[in-house]
Amino acid sequence: IVHRLDKDTSGLIVVAKDEVTHRKLSEQFYHHTIKREYNAIVWGKLKKKIGEISNRLGRDKRDRKKVAVLKDDDETGKIAITNYEVLEEYDFLSLIKLNLKTGRTHQIRVHLANLRHPVFGDETYGGREPHSINLTSNIKAQIKNLLTEMPRQALHAKLLGFIHPQTKKEMLFESELPDAMMRVLNRIKD
C-alpha cells in the first residue's frame, strides 16, 4: 500500500505490485505531485466559498489518538495546507471539494473542525453534533435521520492522479460518491 486513508473514509487508494513501483509512487506522494481531490459533506455554510487552510498540525496534547491545530511557533507540528471550494449549499449542510497540498494524518477532518464546519458524521472531530446552524424540532429530527444514513464521516477520496512509474503517462482515476453520501445529499435536497 502506497498511502492510507483515514479509517471510515471511502474512495481511492494506490497499491503497488512491486518494491520499485512502490518507491517511485511514494516519492510522488512525498513531493506532493499526486493529484488528490476529496468530497466532504460538512456542517453549516462556509463564509468563504473558496479558500485555503494552512496551519501546523500535531498530536493533540490531551488525547494522543487525535490531531490538533498547533500554534504557528510550535516546531513539533508540521505545516498542513488544504484548498477547498463549496460545490453546493443546503439548509444546514454543504458539499465541498478539497485538494491537499500536503498529506498529514486527519488533515481534512482537523482543518474543517477547526473552521467550525466539521465533516458530517465524524465522531472523532465533532461531526455527530450540529455546528453553525439554528436548530428547530424539524431540523433536529432530520439530522437524526441523516446521521443514521451516514454512520461514518462523510468524506470521500474522489480523484487520484499520478505519473505511472514505468510508462511515464499521467494516470487519473475517479470514484463516484458512495451510496450513503448520495442518500444524505438526496434527502437534504428534498
Disulfide bonds with the S-S distance in Angstrom:
none
